[in-house]
Each structure stands twice: as C-alpha cells, then as structure tokens.
Amino acid sequence: MAIGDNMNDIEMIQNAGLGVVMGNSNPKMKEIADEIVGDNNSEGVLEAFNKFIFKQEK
C-alpha cells in the first residue's frame, strides 16, 4: 500500500499493490487511485491504516 496526495506521488501510487490517495488530492491522482480516503486534515492516513492494515471500518 502506498498513500499519496500530490502529483509527485503518481509513480508510487501506480506501482503500489494498493494505491490510496487523500480526499483533497489533485483530481488526476483520484483517477489513478484504487481507494480515496479522507483528507489530510481528517485523519485520512489513519482511515487507510484502519481499513487496510487493521481491517477495521469506521
């Protein structure tokens, strides 16, 4: 899993087994993402960890 939010993260997101982007990401990032989580001010990284690492839904 790779988590990104900006255009410099495109290659990382594309090459990860699971590409997760933040809710406030560039629209092009959202197009290539496997999953979109909350923004960086709304604990989006924690949301991704809970969902994909700890297997916990909100």
C-alpha positions as a printed Julia matrix, in Angstrom:
58×3 Matrix{Float64}:
   0.0    0.0     0.0
   1.17   3.49   -0.86
  -0.56   6.65    0.33
  -0.08   9.94   -1.5
  -1.67  13.28   -2.11
   0.2   15.14   -4.81
   1.36  14.77   -8.39
   4.87  13.81   -7.29
   3.33  10.61   -5.86
   1.87   9.35   -9.17
   4.55   6.75   -9.88
   4.42   5.43   -6.32
   0.61   5.12   -6.4
   0.64   3.43   -9.82
   3.29   0.89   -8.79
   1.86   0.01   -5.4
  -0.29  -3.04   -4.94
  -2.87  -0.71   -3.42
  -2.75   2.98   -4.3
  -4.53   5.22   -1.79
  -4.89   8.97   -2.19
  -6.13  11.63    0.15
  -9.54  13.22   -0.35
  -8.01  16.62   -1.08
  -5.71  15.25   -3.8
  -5.45  16.54   -7.33
  -8.3   15.12   -9.48
  -5.75  13.3   -11.68
  -4.48  11.49   -8.58
  -8.02  10.42   -7.74
  -8.38   8.93  -11.24
  -5.45   6.55  -10.76
  -6.17   5.64   -7.14
  -7.53   2.31   -6.02
  -9.03   3.99   -2.99
  -9.72   7.55   -1.83
  -9.75   8.32    1.9
 -10.42  11.45    3.91
  -8.19  14.45    3.52
  -5.03  15.11    5.49
  -6.93  17.26    8.0
  -9.48  14.48    8.61
  -7.15  11.61    9.53
  -7.13  10.11    6.03
  -3.93   8.14    6.67
  -5.43   6.67    9.84
  -8.55   5.79    7.85
  -6.44   3.89    5.31
  -4.47   2.07    8.03
  -7.65   1.1     9.87
  -9.31  -0.17    6.7
  -6.43  -1.98    5.02
  -3.92  -2.82    7.76
  -6.05  -3.3    10.87
  -9.18  -4.36    8.92
 -11.43  -2.03   10.9
 -14.18   0.03    9.36
 -15.32   3.31   10.96
